[in-house]
């Protein structure tokens, strides 16, 4: 059966079947996986294993396959993953509170969700408030998301994923619309959630600073998979200038 990624894109040709390993502590294992959109390969011959508790950055130029890789990982374990989408995937007509509450919408009864849509219950508000405090968004809890800046909307998207919980945090450019100082603070929050964290990042300095493993993608292939200390500027230049 073909699955639809959280981004809404549907591969016209299914991915090569991958299997989940039963090795203790391993959350994801891909063996020679290929993903196509039409006749265009998005991922090619991807072999990858990610252990529980790892913090991983995926870097590479635009179109390298970073988002597709995150979507592939999500499709393997959707119930275990929270996802920060590159385009936020927020509901602009709803408040900040409701957009974060959506993170657990499927875990509650429909009648309870409807009641909270009309009037948020205090116990749920008390769950959301600490997240907004950590994101510097406390005063915006009742604000309509469509009226927020791009950076504020991005923080709401991070907050929804934090509220969602789960074993894995997937984040597709989670701080691209936030200034470097605030972006560093948000990434610090993400990597300290105690989860397995896998992020697509444009910023190589952020990848070096906040993760323990950096995967370089070029034209849908893994060019390197290294700890930050082994990632040379020569490899970075080659990834971005020749890919």
Secondary structure, DSSP 8 states (H G I E B T S, - for coil): -----TTS---SB---------STTEEEEEEEEEEEETTEEEEEEEEEEEETT-EEEEE-STTSSHHHHHHHHHHHSGGGEEEE-TT----TTSBHHHHHHGGGGGGS-HHHHHHHHHS--HHHHHHHHHHHHHTT-GGGTTSBGGGS-HHHHHHHHHHHHHHH--SEEEEESTTTTS-HHHHHHHHHHHHTSSSEEEEE-S-HHHHHHH-SEEEEEETTEEEEEE-GGG--HHHHHHHHHH-
